[in-house]
C-alpha cells in the first residue's frame, strides 16, 4: 500500500468492485479498501447463495420497480445496464441465465463465481486491494478530497474517494453504517434509515402455528384505513413471528410509507377463483366427501398443515358431518379462504433486511457522475445512496450502475 493514489474506493462489494475496476481500466491508480478479510461478503448470501445479479427487463420496468428516487438513477442505468453487466461477467468467465420474472443468475448457481468475476475485473484492470483495512475518516481541505485516514492512524492521499460502504442490512457482512457517518461528517444529509424487503410480524397467532408452510399463487392485499395500497400475487411463507417470502418482502417496502398500526393485510388463498366459483368448488368437494367429518373433507382444497387452522377460524365444528354443513356455513368458509385477515405489529430488523431504505440525499449528488455537490472528488455508489428497489435483481443492478458511473467519472 502506497501513500498516494488517484482514487480510493471504500468497500469491496458490488458497487465498489465495479467502481475500482472501471476507474483502474481508465489508467487511474486505484486502491480498493475492504474492512473484511475478503470481497463481496453480502453478495455471497444474495439470492439464497445463487446471486440474482440483475433483471433482464427494460428500463421502463426498472423505473416501476424502484420506489425511491427512480429518476435520479436514469443516467447511471443508461450508462451501464443489465446487458453491460452480463457482458462483463461473461468476459470474466461467469456466464449467466435468465429465469422466471426476468431474474438473471450465474449459470453455475454460485454467488462465489460472481464475486470471483468482479474481483478478477478489478485486479486485471490494475486496482490494488487492501483487506482487513478500515477507514476512520475521509480527509477534506477547502471542500476538496485530500485522502483517507485509517484506524491504524495511516494517512493515504488521493484525488478522489468513492464511498461504496453499503447500507445497514445484514450487518454481519460488514454493513455497519460507517459510510453514513463519514458522509454526515462531510456535510451530507442522511435520509432516515429503515430496513426494507424484510419479513413482517403479525398480531394473530394462527400464522405462527403454520411456521414453515410455503404457499404459491396466493394474493396479498394491504389496506391503510380501508384504502388498498398493495395487491399482488405470488409466493409467501409463514414463520414463528408472522410472514415472509417474496410477496411479503415486496409488501414490506410499501408498508414503510404507512403507519404500521393502521395496516391490515388480507390473504386470498384462491385468487384464481371468484366467490361463486370457489363455492361451486367447495360444493363438489363436499359431495365427494359426503360421509366424512368437516375436518377430513378439505384435503383436496388446502395443504394439510393449513386445514386445522381453517377449521378453527371457520367456526364450523370440526367433527360435524359434511352433510350437515349449512349453505351459510359453506359460504362463510369460502369468504374465509378469500379473505384471511392479519394485522401488523412490526417489521424485522436490519439483520434480516435485504436492503436499506434511506441514505445519502440524492439532491446532494450529481446524478450524471455520482459526485458529491458539496465536496469535490467525493463520489457515492450503491446502497449508501437514498435509492432502493423491489426484489428481482434491481438493487444489485443499481449498485453496479452507480459503481460504474462513479468509476468512469472520478
C-alpha positions as YAML, in Angstrom:
chain: A
units: angstrom
residues:
- id: 1
  name: UNK
  ca: [0.00, 0.00, 0.00]
- id: 2
  name: UNK
  ca: [1.46, 3.33, -1.11]
- id: 3
  name: UNK
  ca: [0.85, 6.78, 0.34]
- id: 4
  name: UNK
  ca: [-0.76, 8.36, -2.73]
- id: 5
  name: UNK
  ca: [-3.43, 7.25, -5.23]
- id: 6
  name: UNK
  ca: [-5.67, 8.83, -7.83]
- id: 7
  name: UNK
  ca: [-8.74, 7.04, -6.49]
- id: 8
  name: UNK
  ca: [-9.56, 5.29, -3.23]
- id: 9
  name: UNK
  ca: [-12.66, 3.10, -3.24]
- id: 10
  name: UNK
  ca: [-14.05, 2.23, 0.20]
- id: 11
  name: UNK
  ca: [-15.94, -1.07, 0.23]
- id: 12
  name: UNK
  ca: [-15.36, -4.16, -1.94]
- id: 13
  name: UNK
  ca: [-18.98, -5.09, -2.51]
- id: 14
  name: UNK
  ca: [-20.93, -4.99, -5.76]
- id: 15
  name: UNK
  ca: [-20.62, -1.22, -6.24]
- id: 16
  name: UNK
  ca: [-17.03, -0.96, -5.01]
- id: 17
  name: UNK
  ca: [-15.64, -3.77, -7.18]
- id: 18
  name: UNK
  ca: [-17.19, -2.31, -10.33]
- id: 19
  name: UNK
  ca: [-16.08, 1.22, -9.40]
- id: 20
  name: UNK
  ca: [-12.49, 0.15, -8.73]
- id: 21
  name: UNK
  ca: [-12.24, -1.92, -11.91]
- id: 22
  name: UNK
  ca: [-13.74, 0.82, -14.07]
- id: 23
  name: UNK
  ca: [-11.51, 3.56, -12.65]
- id: 24
  name: UNK
  ca: [-8.40, 1.40, -12.94]
- id: 25
  name: UNK
  ca: [-9.25, 0.44, -16.54]
- id: 26
  name: UNK
  ca: [-9.04, 4.17, -17.35]
- id: 27
  name: UNK
  ca: [-5.45, 4.20, -16.17]
- id: 28
  name: UNK
  ca: [-6.15, 5.60, -12.71]
- id: 29
  name: UNK
  ca: [-4.03, 4.46, -9.80]
- id: 30
  name: UNK
  ca: [-6.70, 2.84, -7.62]
- id: 31
  name: UNK
  ca: [-6.74, 1.48, -4.08]
- id: 32
  name: UNK
  ca: [-9.75, -0.61, -3.06]
- id: 33
  name: UNK
  ca: [-10.11, -0.79, 0.72]
- id: 34
  name: UNK
  ca: [-12.20, -3.52, 2.39]
- id: 35
  name: UNK
  ca: [-12.71, -3.93, 6.14]
- id: 36
  name: UNK
  ca: [-13.42, -7.67, 5.81]
- id: 37
  name: UNK
  ca: [-10.94, -10.43, 5.01]
- id: 38
  name: UNK
  ca: [-12.44, -10.92, 1.54]
- id: 39
  name: UNK
  ca: [-14.60, -9.17, -1.07]
- id: 40
  name: UNK
  ca: [-18.34, -9.42, -1.59]
- id: 41
  name: UNK
  ca: [-19.49, -10.92, 1.71]
- id: 42
  name: UNK
  ca: [-23.03, -9.65, 1.23]
- id: 43
  name: UNK
  ca: [-23.04, -10.70, -2.42]
- id: 44
  name: UNK
  ca: [-22.25, -14.21, -1.25]
- id: 45
  name: UNK
  ca: [-25.60, -14.61, 0.53]
- id: 46
  name: UNK
  ca: [-27.84, -12.87, -2.02]
- id: 47
  name: UNK
  ca: [-30.45, -14.92, -3.86]
- id: 48
  name: UNK
  ca: [-30.08, -17.69, -1.25]
- id: 49
  name: UNK
  ca: [-26.48, -18.12, -2.31]
- id: 50
  name: UNK
  ca: [-27.29, -18.11, -6.04]
- id: 51
  name: UNK
  ca: [-26.89, -14.33, -6.54]
- id: 52
  name: UNK
  ca: [-29.68, -12.72, -8.58]
- id: 53
  name: UNK
  ca: [-27.24, -10.31, -10.25]
- id: 54
  name: UNK
  ca: [-29.68, -8.29, -12.32]
- id: 55
  name: UNK
  ca: [-33.03, -8.28, -14.12]
- id: 56
  name: UNK
  ca: [-33.28, -8.66, -17.89]
- id: 57
  name: UNK
  ca: [-36.29, -6.35, -18.29]
- id: 58
  name: UNK
  ca: [-36.20, -2.93, -19.96]
- id: 59
  name: UNK
  ca: [-35.51, 0.46, -18.41]
- id: 60
  name: UNK
  ca: [-39.20, 1.37, -18.11]
- id: 61
  name: UNK
  ca: [-39.80, -1.72, -16.00]
- id: 62
  name: UNK
  ca: [-36.83, -0.83, -13.81]
- id: 63
  name: UNK
  ca: [-38.33, 2.57, -13.10]
- id: 64
  name: UNK
  ca: [-41.57, 0.89, -11.97]
- id: 65
  name: UNK
  ca: [-39.63, -1.34, -9.57]
- id: 66
  name: UNK
  ca: [-37.65, 1.46, -7.92]
- id: 67
  name: UNK
  ca: [-39.93, 3.12, -5.34]
- id: 68
  name: UNK
  ca: [-37.32, 5.60, -4.08]
- id: 69
  name: UNK
  ca: [-35.88, 8.27, -6.42]
- id: 70
  name: UNK
  ca: [-36.01, 6.32, -9.71]
- id: 71
  name: UNK
  ca: [-35.38, 9.40, -11.88]
- id: 72
  name: UNK
  ca: [-32.08, 10.02, -10.10]
- id: 73
  name: UNK
  ca: [-30.84, 6.66, -11.45]
- id: 74
  name: UNK
  ca: [-31.71, 7.27, -15.09]
- id: 75
  name: UNK
  ca: [-28.17, 8.30, -16.12]
- id: 76
  name: UNK
  ca: [-26.47, 5.52, -14.18]
- id: 77
  name: UNK
  ca: [-28.74, 2.81, -15.60]
- id: 78
  name: UNK
  ca: [-28.42, 4.26, -19.11]
- id: 79
  name: UNK
  ca: [-24.60, 4.22, -18.97]
- id: 80
  name: UNK
  ca: [-24.24, 0.69, -17.55]
- id: 81
  name: UNK
  ca: [-27.30, -1.53, -17.80]
- id: 82
  name: UNK
  ca: [-28.13, -5.23, -17.44]
- id: 83
  name: UNK
  ca: [-26.66, -6.24, -20.82]
- id: 84
  name: UNK
  ca: [-23.39, -4.46, -19.98]
- id: 85
  name: UNK
  ca: [-23.17, -6.36, -16.69]
- id: 86
  name: UNK
  ca: [-23.92, -9.71, -18.38]
- id: 87
  name: UNK
  ca: [-21.19, -8.99, -20.97]
- id: 88
  name: UNK
  ca: [-18.70, -8.12, -18.24]
- id: 89
  name: UNK
  ca: [-19.42, -11.28, -16.25]
- id: 90
  name: UNK
  ca: [-19.14, -13.35, -19.44]
- id: 91
  name: UNK
  ca: [-15.73, -11.81, -20.22]
- id: 92
  name: UNK
  ca: [-14.61, -12.63, -16.70]
- id: 93
  name: UNK
  ca: [-15.63, -16.28, -17.05]
- id: 94
  name: UNK
  ca: [-19.09, -16.28, -15.43]
- id: 95
  name: UNK
  ca: [-21.91, -16.81, -17.94]
- id: 96
  name: UNK
  ca: [-25.48, -16.09, -16.85]
- id: 97
  name: UNK
  ca: [-29.02, -17.36, -17.44]
- id: 98
  name: UNK
  ca: [-32.48, -15.77, -17.26]
- id: 99
  name: UNK
  ca: [-35.17, -17.31, -15.06]
- id: 100
  name: UNK
  ca: [-38.78, -16.57, -14.07]
- id: 101
  name: UNK
  ca: [-39.55, -12.88, -13.69]
- id: 102
  name: UNK
  ca: [-36.55, -11.98, -15.91]
- id: 103
  name: UNK
  ca: [-34.21, -12.65, -12.98]
- id: 104
  name: UNK
  ca: [-30.62, -13.21, -14.03]
- id: 105
  name: UNK
  ca: [-28.39, -15.74, -12.23]
- id: 106
  name: UNK
  ca: [-24.95, -17.22, -12.90]
- id: 107
  name: UNK
  ca: [-25.25, -20.48, -14.86]
- id: 108
  name: UNK
  ca: [-23.38, -22.21, -12.03]
- id: 109
  name: UNK
  ca: [-25.94, -21.02, -9.45]
- id: 110
  name: UNK
  ca: [-22.99, -19.99, -7.27]
- id: 111
  name: UNK
  ca: [-22.68, -16.45, -5.93]
- id: 112
  name: UNK
  ca: [-18.99, -17.14, -5.35]
- id: 113
  name: UNK
  ca: [-18.48, -17.23, -9.13]
- id: 114
  name: UNK
  ca: [-19.96, -13.72, -9.45]
- id: 115
  name: UNK
  ca: [-17.64, -12.43, -6.72]
- id: 116
  name: UNK
  ca: [-14.63, -14.05, -8.40]
- id: 117
  name: UNK
  ca: [-15.56, -12.48, -11.73]
- id: 118
  name: UNK
  ca: [-15.96, -8.98, -10.25]
- id: 119
  name: UNK
  ca: [-12.75, -9.31, -8.25]
- id: 120
  name: UNK
  ca: [-10.94, -10.54, -11.37]
- id: 121
  name: UNK
  ca: [-12.21, -7.46, -13.21]
- id: 122
  name: UNK
  ca: [-10.87, -5.12, -10.51]
- id: 123
  name: UNK
  ca: [-7.48, -6.88, -10.33]
- id: 124
  name: UNK
  ca: [-6.99, -7.31, -14.08]
- id: 125
  name: UNK
  ca: [-7.82, -3.63, -14.56]
- id: 126
  name: UNK
  ca: [-4.97, -2.81, -12.20]
- id: 127
  name: UNK
  ca: [-6.69, -1.91, -8.92]
- id: 128
  name: UNK
  ca: [-4.74, -2.60, -5.75]
- id: 129
  name: UNK
  ca: [-6.76, -4.20, -2.95]
- id: 130
  name: UNK
  ca: [-6.23, -3.94, 0.81]
- id: 131
  name: UNK
  ca: [-8.27, -6.32, 3.01]
- id: 132
  name: UNK
  ca: [-8.75, -6.15, 6.79]
- id: 133
  name: UNK
  ca: [-8.36, -2.39, 6.49]
- id: 134
  name: UNK
  ca: [-10.84, 0.08, 7.93]
- id: 135
  name: UNK
  ca: [-11.20, 3.75, 7.04]
- id: 136
  name: UNK
  ca: [-11.77, 6.03, 10.01]
- id: 137
  name: UNK
  ca: [-12.34, 9.23, 8.07]
- id: 138
  name: UNK
  ca: [-12.22, 10.88, 4.68]
- id: 139
  name: UNK
  ca: [-9.96, 13.94, 4.61]
- id: 140
  name: UNK
  ca: [-11.13, 17.17, 3.02]
- id: 141
  name: UNK
  ca: [-9.49, 20.54, 2.58]
- id: 142
  name: UNK
  ca: [-11.30, 23.58, 1.13]
- id: 143
  name: UNK
  ca: [-14.16, 21.31, 0.05]
- id: 144
  name: UNK
  ca: [-11.78, 19.10, -1.95]
- id: 145
  name: UNK
  ca: [-10.87, 15.47, -1.23]
- id: 146
  name: UNK
  ca: [-7.34, 15.02, 0.14]
- id: 147
  name: UNK
  ca: [-7.37, 11.33, 1.09]
- id: 148
  name: UNK
  ca: [-8.36, 8.99, 3.92]
- id: 149
  name: UNK
  ca: [-7.27, 8.22, 7.45]
- id: 150
  name: UNK
  ca: [-7.22, 4.59, 8.56]
- id: 151
  name: UNK
  ca: [-7.99, 3.29, 12.04]
- id: 152
  name: UNK
  ca: [-4.28, 2.47, 12.48]
- id: 153
  name: UNK
  ca: [-3.50, 6.16, 12.01]
- id: 154
  name: UNK
  ca: [-2.04, 5.90, 8.50]
- id: 155
  name: UNK
  ca: [-2.98, 8.66, 6.06]
- id: 156
  name: UNK
  ca: [-3.30, 7.85, 2.36]
- id: 157
  name: UNK
  ca: [-3.59, 10.71, -0.09]
- id: 158
  name: UNK
  ca: [-5.99, 10.67, -3.03]
- id: 159
  name: UNK
  ca: [-7.63, 13.00, -5.55]
- id: 160
  name: UNK
  ca: [-10.94, 11.11, -5.43]
- id: 161
  name: UNK
  ca: [-12.72, 8.88, -2.93]
- id: 162
  name: UNK
  ca: [-15.69, 6.62, -3.80]
- id: 163
  name: UNK
  ca: [-17.84, 5.68, -0.81]
- id: 164
  name: UNK
  ca: [-19.31, 2.24, -1.53]
- id: 165
  name: UNK
  ca: [-19.73, 1.03, 2.03]
- id: 166
  name: UNK
  ca: [-23.23, -0.41, 1.66]
- id: 167
  name: UNK
  ca: [-26.18, 0.13, 3.99]
- id: 168
  name: UNK
  ca: [-27.21, -1.33, 7.33]
- id: 169
  name: UNK
  ca: [-28.80, -4.55, 6.07]
- id: 170
  name: UNK
  ca: [-27.08, -7.81, 7.07]
- id: 171
  name: UNK
  ca: [-24.60, -6.11, 9.45]
- id: 172
  name: UNK
  ca: [-22.81, -9.44, 9.92]
- id: 173
  name: UNK
  ca: [-21.35, -8.93, 6.43]
- id: 174
  name: UNK
  ca: [-19.72, -5.65, 7.50]
- id: 175
  name: UNK
  ca: [-22.54, -3.23, 6.66]
- id: 176
  name: UNK
  ca: [-22.49, -1.28, 9.90]
- id: 177
  name: UNK
  ca: [-23.18, 2.24, 8.66]
- id: 178
  name: UNK
  ca: [-19.62, 3.60, 8.59]
- id: 179
  name: UNK
  ca: [-20.25, 5.31, 5.27]
- id: 180
  name: UNK
  ca: [-23.28, 7.19, 6.55]
- id: 181
  name: UNK
  ca: [-21.28, 8.62, 9.44]
- id: 182
  name: UNK
  ca: [-18.44, 9.68, 7.14]
- id: 183
  name: UNK
  ca: [-20.89, 11.31, 4.72]
- id: 184
  name: UNK
  ca: [-22.66, 13.07, 7.58]
- id: 185
  name: UNK
  ca: [-19.38, 14.47, 8.91]
- id: 186
  name: UNK
  ca: [-18.66, 15.81, 5.43]
- id: 187
  name: UNK
  ca: [-21.91, 17.77, 5.49]
- id: 188
  name: UNK
  ca: [-24.26, 15.38, 3.69]
- id: 189
  name: UNK
  ca: [-27.87, 14.83, 4.71]
- id: 190
  name: UNK
  ca: [-28.76, 11.23, 5.55]
- id: 191
  name: UNK
  ca: [-32.39, 10.35, 4.90]
- id: 192
  name: UNK
  ca: [-33.92, 8.17, 7.67]
- id: 193
  name: UNK
  ca: [-32.59, 4.60, 7.51]
- id: 194
  name: UNK
  ca: [-35.14, 1.77, 7.61]
- id: 195
  name: UNK
  ca: [-34.95, -1.96, 6.90]
- id: 196
  name: UNK
  ca: [-36.63, -2.82, 3.59]
- id: 197
  name: UNK
  ca: [-37.52, -6.07, 1.82]
- id: 198
  name: UNK
  ca: [-37.90, -7.65, 5.23]
- id: 199
  name: UNK
  ca: [-40.24, -10.21, 6.89]
- id: 200
  name: UNK
  ca: [-43.26, -8.88, 8.78]
- id: 201
  name: UNK
  ca: [-44.55, -9.59, 12.29]
- id: 202
  name: UNK
  ca: [-48.30, -10.08, 12.85]
- id: 203
  name: UNK
  ca: [-50.65, -9.84, 15.82]
- id: 204
  name: UNK
  ca: [-52.63, -13.02, 15.12]
- id: 205
  name: UNK
  ca: [-51.44, -16.37, 16.47]
- id: 206
  name: UNK
  ca: [-52.69, -18.58, 13.65]
- id: 207
  name: UNK
  ca: [-49.95, -17.60, 11.13]
- id: 208
  name: UNK
  ca: [-47.33, -18.62, 13.71]
- id: 209
  name: UNK
  ca: [-48.98, -22.04, 14.03]
- id: 210
  name: UNK
  ca: [-48.22, -22.52, 10.31]
- id: 211
  name: UNK
  ca: [-44.47, -21.97, 10.69]
- id: 212
  name: UNK
  ca: [-42.59, -23.40, 7.71]
- id: 213
  name: UNK
  ca: [-45.61, -23.60, 5.39]
- id: 214
  name: UNK
  ca: [-44.97, -22.07, 1.96]
- id: 215
  name: UNK
  ca: [-47.88, -21.05, -0.28]
- id: 216
  name: UNK
  ca: [-47.69, -20.36, -4.01]
- id: 217
  name: UNK
  ca: [-50.07, -18.39, -6.23]
- id: 218
  name: UNK
  ca: [-51.79, -16.58, -3.37]
- id: 219
  name: UNK
  ca: [-52.71, -12.89, -3.26]
- id: 220
  name: UNK
  ca: [-51.79, -10.43, -0.54]
- id: 221
  name: UNK
  ca: [-53.56, -7.10, -0.29]
- id: 222
  name: UNK
  ca: [-52.73, -4.38, 2.24]
- id: 223
  name: UNK
  ca: [-55.01, -1.59, 3.47]
- id: 224
  name: UNK
  ca: [-54.47, 1.58, 5.46]
- id: 225
  name: UNK
  ca: [-57.71, 2.89, 6.96]
- id: 226
  name: UNK
  ca: [-59.68, 0.97, 4.36]
- id: 227
  name: UNK
  ca: [-57.65, 2.14, 1.34]
- id: 228
  name: UNK
  ca: [-55.76, -0.53, -0.60]
- id: 229
  name: UNK
  ca: [-52.11, 0.40, -1.21]
- id: 230
  name: UNK
  ca: [-50.77, -3.02, -2.25]
- id: 231
  name: UNK
  ca: [-52.23, -6.05, -4.02]
- id: 232
  name: UNK
  ca: [-50.09, -8.70, -5.70]
- id: 233
  name: UNK
  ca: [-49.98, -12.41, -6.36]
- id: 234
  name: UNK
  ca: [-47.03, -14.66, -5.60]
- id: 235
  name: UNK
  ca: [-45.34, -16.85, -3.03]
- id: 236
  name: UNK
  ca: [-45.23, -16.42, 0.75]
- id: 237
  name: UNK
  ca: [-44.02, -18.25, 3.84]
- id: 238
  name: UNK
  ca: [-45.34, -18.48, 7.40]
- id: 239
  name: UNK
  ca: [-42.80, -18.08, 10.22]
- id: 240
  name: UNK
  ca: [-42.67, -18.23, 14.01]
- id: 241
  name: UNK
  ca: [-43.25, -14.45, 14.13]
- id: 242
  name: UNK
  ca: [-45.54, -13.91, 11.15]
- id: 243
  name: UNK
  ca: [-44.99, -13.91, 7.41]
- id: 244
  name: UNK
  ca: [-42.10, -13.85, 4.92]
- id: 245
  name: UNK
  ca: [-41.30, -14.94, 1.36]
- id: 246
  name: UNK
  ca: [-41.00, -12.94, -1.91]
- id: 247
  name: UNK
  ca: [-44.52, -11.50, -1.82]
- id: 248
  name: UNK
  ca: [-44.13, -10.31, 1.78]
- id: 249
  name: UNK
  ca: [-40.69, -8.79, 1.16]
- id: 250
  name: UNK
  ca: [-42.13, -6.70, -1.66]
- id: 251
  name: UNK
  ca: [-45.08, -5.68, 0.52]
- id: 252
  name: UNK
  ca: [-42.71, -4.59, 3.30]
- id: 253
  name: UNK
  ca: [-41.29, -1.79, 1.11]
- id: 254
  name: UNK
  ca: [-44.77, -0.27, 0.69]
- id: 255
  name: UNK
  ca: [-45.54, -0.67, 4.40]
- id: 256
  name: UNK
  ca: [-42.69, 1.79, 5.09]
- id: 257
  name: UNK
  ca: [-44.84, 4.56, 3.67]
- id: 258
  name: UNK
  ca: [-47.70, 3.87, 6.12]
- id: 259
  name: UNK
  ca: [-48.39, 3.80, 9.85]
- id: 260
  name: UNK
  ca: [-47.87, 0.13, 10.67]
- id: 261
  name: UNK
  ca: [-50.55, 0.23, 13.38]
- id: 262
  name: UNK
  ca: [-53.18, 1.02, 10.72]
- id: 263
  name: UNK
  ca: [-52.15, -1.68, 8.24]
- id: 264
  name: UNK
  ca: [-54.48, -4.61, 7.64]
- id: 265
  name: UNK
  ca: [-53.43, -7.48, 5.38]
- id: 266
  name: UNK
  ca: [-55.87, -9.72, 3.51]
- id: 267
  name: UNK
  ca: [-54.68, -13.11, 2.26]
- id: 268
  name: UNK
  ca: [-56.62, -14.66, -0.63]
- id: 269
  name: UNK
  ca: [-55.79, -18.37, -0.80]
- id: 270
  name: UNK
  ca: [-57.71, -18.86, -4.06]
- id: 271
  name: UNK
  ca: [-57.18, -15.70, -6.17]
- id: 272
  name: UNK
  ca: [-57.89, -17.53, -9.44]
- id: 273
  name: UNK
  ca: [-61.47, -18.26, -8.35]
- id: 274
  name: UNK
  ca: [-64.36, -15.86, -7.83]
- id: 275
  name: UNK
  ca: [-66.51, -16.33, -4.72]
- id: 276
  name: UNK
  ca: [-69.11, -18.13, -6.82]
- id: 277
  name: UNK
  ca: [-66.53, -20.41, -8.46]
- id: 278
  name: UNK
  ca: [-64.97, -21.20, -5.08]
- id: 279
  name: UNK
  ca: [-68.38, -22.04, -3.61]
- id: 280
  name: UNK
  ca: [-69.00, -24.43, -6.53]
- id: 281
  name: UNK
  ca: [-65.59, -25.99, -5.92]
- id: 282
  name: UNK
  ca: [-66.37, -26.48, -2.21]
- id: 283
  name: UNK
  ca: [-69.74, -27.99, -3.07]
- id: 284
  name: UNK
  ca: [-68.06, -30.54, -5.35]
- id: 285
  name: UNK
  ca: [-65.52, -31.42, -2.63]
- id: 286
  name: UNK
  ca: [-68.28, -31.78, -0.05]
- id: 287
  name: UNK
  ca: [-70.25, -34.06, -2.38]
- id: 288
  name: UNK
  ca: [-67.16, -36.20, -2.86]
- id: 289
  name: UNK
  ca: [-66.60, -36.48, 0.90]
- id: 290
  name: UNK
  ca: [-70.28, -36.56, 1.88]
- id: 291
  name: UNK
  ca: [-69.76, -39.24, 4.55]
- id: 292
  name: UNK
  ca: [-66.77, -37.57, 6.22]
- id: 293
  name: UNK
  ca: [-66.47, -35.07, 9.04]
- id: 294
  name: UNK
  ca: [-65.74, -31.42, 8.17]
- id: 295
  name: UNK
  ca: [-62.12, -31.63, 9.38]
- id: 296
  name: UNK
  ca: [-61.47, -34.53, 6.98]
- id: 297
  name: UNK
  ca: [-63.16, -33.06, 3.92]
- id: 298
  name: UNK
  ca: [-60.68, -30.30, 3.00]
- id: 299
  name: UNK
  ca: [-57.72, -32.39, 1.78]
- id: 300
  name: UNK
  ca: [-58.33, -31.57, -1.89]
- id: 301
  name: UNK
  ca: [-58.73, -27.86, -1.18]
- id: 302
  name: UNK
  ca: [-55.91, -26.97, 1.21]
- id: 303
  name: UNK
  ca: [-52.41, -28.03, 2.29]
- id: 304
  name: UNK
  ca: [-52.58, -30.48, 5.21]
- id: 305
  name: UNK
  ca: [-50.92, -28.08, 7.66]
- id: 306
  name: UNK
  ca: [-53.43, -25.34, 6.90]
- id: 307
  name: UNK
  ca: [-56.57, -27.43, 7.47]
- id: 308
  name: UNK
  ca: [-56.72, -27.33, 11.33]
- id: 309
  name: UNK
  ca: [-56.25, -23.54, 11.26]
- id: 310
  name: UNK
  ca: [-59.00, -23.00, 8.68]
- id: 311
  name: UNK
  ca: [-61.34, -25.35, 10.59]
- id: 312
  name: UNK
  ca: [-60.77, -23.36, 13.78]
- id: 313
  name: UNK
  ca: [-61.18, -19.96, 12.09]
- id: 314
  name: UNK
  ca: [-64.30, -21.04, 10.21]
- id: 315
  name: UNK
  ca: [-66.28, -21.61, 13.40]
- id: 316
  name: UNK
  ca: [-67.66, -24.84, 11.94]
- id: 317
  name: UNK
  ca: [-67.42, -27.78, 14.35]
- id: 318
  name: UNK
  ca: [-64.50, -29.98, 13.32]
- id: 319
  name: UNK
  ca: [-66.46, -33.21, 13.82]
- id: 320
  name: UNK
  ca: [-69.57, -32.00, 12.06]
- id: 321
  name: UNK
  ca: [-70.68, -34.40, 9.27]
- id: 322
  name: UNK
  ca: [-70.36, -32.80, 5.85]
- id: 323
  name: UNK
  ca: [-74.00, -33.50, 5.05]
- id: 324
  name: UNK
  ca: [-74.96, -31.29, 7.99]
- id: 325
  name: UNK
  ca: [-72.87, -28.26, 6.99]
- id: 326
  name: UNK
  ca: [-75.31, -25.49, 6.05]
- id: 327
  name: UNK
  ca: [-75.20, -23.28, 2.96]
- id: 328
  name: UNK
  ca: [-74.47, -20.29, 5.20]
- id: 329
  name: UNK
  ca: [-71.52, -22.11, 6.77]
- id: 330
  name: UNK
  ca: [-70.23, -23.13, 3.36]
- id: 331
  name: UNK
  ca: [-70.38, -19.53, 2.12]
- id: 332
  name: UNK
  ca: [-68.60, -18.31, 5.25]
- id: 333
  name: UNK
  ca: [-65.85, -20.86, 4.56]
- id: 334
  name: UNK
  ca: [-65.47, -19.51, 1.01]
- id: 335
  name: UNK
  ca: [-65.27, -15.94, 2.35]
- id: 336
  name: UNK
  ca: [-62.60, -17.02, 4.83]
- id: 337
  name: UNK
  ca: [-60.47, -18.63, 2.12]
- id: 338
  name: UNK
  ca: [-60.73, -15.43, 0.07]
- id: 339
  name: UNK
  ca: [-60.08, -13.11, 2.99]
- id: 340
  name: UNK
  ca: [-57.84, -14.25, 5.83]
- id: 341
  name: UNK
  ca: [-57.09, -11.12, 7.87]
- id: 342
  name: UNK
  ca: [-53.83, -10.21, 9.61]
- id: 343
  name: UNK
  ca: [-52.69, -7.09, 11.45]
- id: 344
  name: UNK
  ca: [-49.07, -5.97, 11.54]
- id: 345
  name: UNK
  ca: [-47.22, -5.36, 14.79]
- id: 346
  name: UNK
  ca: [-43.77, -4.73, 13.35]
- id: 347
  name: UNK
  ca: [-41.05, -5.37, 10.81]
- id: 348
  name: UNK
  ca: [-37.96, -7.48, 11.32]
- id: 349
  name: UNK
  ca: [-34.64, -5.73, 11.88]
- id: 350
  name: UNK
  ca: [-31.73, -4.82, 9.61]
- id: 351
  name: UNK
  ca: [-30.28, -8.25, 10.43]
- id: 352
  name: UNK
  ca: [-32.92, -9.77, 8.14]
- id: 353
  name: UNK
  ca: [-33.41, -6.93, 5.65]
- id: 354
  name: UNK
  ca: [-32.34, -7.40, 2.03]
- id: 355
  name: UNK
  ca: [-31.79, -3.67, 1.54]
- id: 356
  name: UNK
  ca: [-31.66, -0.36, 3.39]
- id: 357
  name: UNK
  ca: [-34.26, 2.29, 2.63]
- id: 358
  name: UNK
  ca: [-32.80, 5.78, 3.11]
- id: 359
  name: UNK
  ca: [-29.25, 7.08, 2.83]
- id: 360
  name: UNK
  ca: [-27.34, 10.00, 1.36]
- id: 361
  name: UNK
  ca: [-29.81, 12.56, -0.01]
- id: 362
  name: UNK
  ca: [-29.80, 12.39, -3.83]
- id: 363
  name: UNK
  ca: [-30.28, 16.16, -4.01]
- id: 364
  name: UNK
  ca: [-26.67, 16.44, -2.85]
- id: 365
  name: UNK
  ca: [-25.29, 14.07, -5.53]
- id: 366
  name: UNK
  ca: [-24.80, 14.79, -9.25]
- id: 367
  name: UNK
  ca: [-26.86, 12.06, -10.99]
- id: 368
  name: UNK
  ca: [-24.68, 12.20, -14.11]
- id: 369
  name: UNK
  ca: [-21.43, 11.46, -12.27]
- id: 370
  name: UNK
  ca: [-22.32, 10.29, -8.70]
- id: 371
  name: UNK
  ca: [-20.07, 13.08, -7.40]
- id: 372
  name: UNK
  ca: [-20.97, 14.99, -4.28]
- id: 373
  name: UNK
  ca: [-22.28, 18.50, -4.84]
- id: 374
  name: UNK
  ca: [-20.71, 19.51, -1.53]
- id: 375
  name: UNK
  ca: [-17.21, 18.02, -1.72]
- id: 376
  name: UNK
  ca: [-15.19, 17.93, -4.94]
- id: 377
  name: UNK
  ca: [-13.74, 14.47, -5.61]
- id: 378
  name: UNK
  ca: [-16.16, 12.61, -3.33]
- id: 379
  name: UNK
  ca: [-18.36, 10.03, -5.05]
- id: 380
  name: UNK
  ca: [-21.10, 7.66, -3.88]
- id: 381
  name: UNK
  ca: [-22.08, 4.24, -5.18]
- id: 382
  name: UNK
  ca: [-24.56, 1.54, -4.17]
- id: 383
  name: UNK
  ca: [-26.73, 1.13, -1.12]
- id: 384
  name: UNK
  ca: [-25.30, 4.16, 0.72]
- id: 385
  name: UNK
  ca: [-27.40, 6.37, -1.60]
- id: 386
  name: UNK
  ca: [-31.08, 7.04, -0.86]
- id: 387
  name: UNK
  ca: [-32.35, 4.72, -3.61]
- id: 388
  name: UNK
  ca: [-33.89, 1.28, -3.25]
- id: 389
  name: UNK
  ca: [-35.81, -1.16, -5.40]
- id: 390
  name: UNK
  ca: [-38.02, -4.22, -5.08]
- id: 391
  name: UNK
  ca: [-36.81, -7.82, -5.27]
- id: 392
  name: UNK
  ca: [-35.77, -9.31, -8.60]
- id: 393
  name: UNK
  ca: [-32.17, -8.21, -9.19]
- id: 394
  name: UNK
  ca: [-32.92, -4.49, -9.39]
- id: 395
  name: UNK
  ca: [-30.98, -3.49, -6.28]
- id: 396
  name: UNK
  ca: [-27.78, -5.19, -7.40]
- id: 397
  name: UNK
  ca: [-28.05, -3.57, -10.83]
- id: 398
  name: UNK
  ca: [-28.36, -0.19, -9.09]
- id: 399
  name: UNK
  ca: [-25.14, -0.96, -7.20]
- id: 400
  name: UNK
  ca: [-23.33, -1.98, -10.40]
- id: 401
  name: UNK
  ca: [-24.63, 1.00, -12.40]
- id: 402
  name: UNK
  ca: [-23.81, 3.65, -9.78]
- id: 403
  name: UNK
  ca: [-20.43, 1.99, -9.19]
- id: 404
  name: UNK
  ca: [-19.63, 2.11, -12.89]
- id: 405
  name: UNK
  ca: [-20.73, 5.74, -13.22]
- id: 406
  name: UNK
  ca: [-18.58, 6.76, -10.24]
- id: 407
  name: UNK
  ca: [-15.64, 4.80, -11.64]
- id: 408
  name: UNK
  ca: [-15.92, 6.35, -15.10]
- id: 409
  name: UNK
  ca: [-16.36, 9.88, -13.70]
- id: 410
  name: UNK
  ca: [-13.72, 10.16, -10.95]
...
